[in-house]
């Protein structure tokens, strides 16, 4: 048996363990089994909403936070008030801030960030009228199963060197840190555009590849407690999305 055959066998064996998901949507999709409480309705993004459009037991801006005066939400499904303007920058955000894709040296299916072009994306903002120098940003992403019909798969493979290191008992390095479908950022706020608007800026989670990457949310014209806020979202110096926040009925948007 030559070296080439050994490599092929090793990759085949390892592939059994990294092929992490492949199935029929009807049997594996958790969204299909959600039962919403009486008086609420189900949305395709996987949440239940009350009659006022607030999320029930889902991705609220921050359950339990009470020291903020206003909460805002924008997403690309329920409210349809955010648009990705630079997919390359968005993929960078998915990979390094959320760590949901491109985690291996080789990636296929949902493990590849290219498959997340139509993913669910939510941005939340919390503000305070008395402490307007500090704002809270919340981000949540989820793969959109419906775009792949009835099935999906996810495969990620390390490099050959990492493969052999793993076979010898060494941990296989992940370049992106732990997966985070949702996370929050404490943003430092300042006025911009000749005091007509404001900007909140912070950095990604400390244990991901974005811990030194600047996240900026800019509102060129608007102030805290407005009912709507048109914003631009930047990551790593590139604008990746624009949208219009709608103010929630409660500061935590629940």
Secondary structure, 3 states (H helix, E strand, C coil): CCHHHHHHHHHHHHHHHHEEEEEEHHHHCHHHHCCCCCCCEECCCCCEECCCCCEECCCCCCCCCCCCCEEEEEECCCCCCEEECCHHHHHHHHHHHHCCCCCCCEEEECCCHHHHCCCEEEEEEEECCCCCCEEEEEEEEECCHHHHCCEEEEEEECCHHHHHHHHCCCCCCCCCECCCCEEEEEEEEEEECCCCEEEEEEECCCCECCCCCEEEEEECCCCCCCCEEEEEEEECCEEEEEEEEEECCCCCCC
